Amino acid sequence: VQLQASGGGLVQAGGSLRLSCATSGIDFSLTSMGWYRKAPGKQREWVMSITNAGTTTYEEFVKGRFTASRDNVKNTMFLQMNSLNPDDTGVYYCNTFPHRDFWGRGTLVTVSS
């Protein structure tokens, strides 16, 4: 199983980033997926989920700013993050929803004020 997030970086408050999640070893087109975040000093938390049909659910704090999408042909998921603020800082991971015990590589998002 591969769950590899990428696209993070350093951005100023108000900026945008687009994360990608490359997967293999799962039946992606039939699987609900999620984005999760581990902020400094906090436990990993759920950010959003997207069903195999593309229906999305967002944590209240990111609603209206983050938009997820997926490509069931390329087994890839995306997270467009706009209007970023310092509280969005953390390592972002992708996984199934509900998540598996296995966690792949995350990508660090740092938002400066």
Secondary structure by P-SEA (a helix, b strand, c coil): cbbbbcbbbbbcccbbbbbbbbbccccccccccbbbbbcccccccccccccccbbbbbcccccccbbbbbcccccbbbbbbcccccccccbbbbbcccccccccbbbbbbbcc
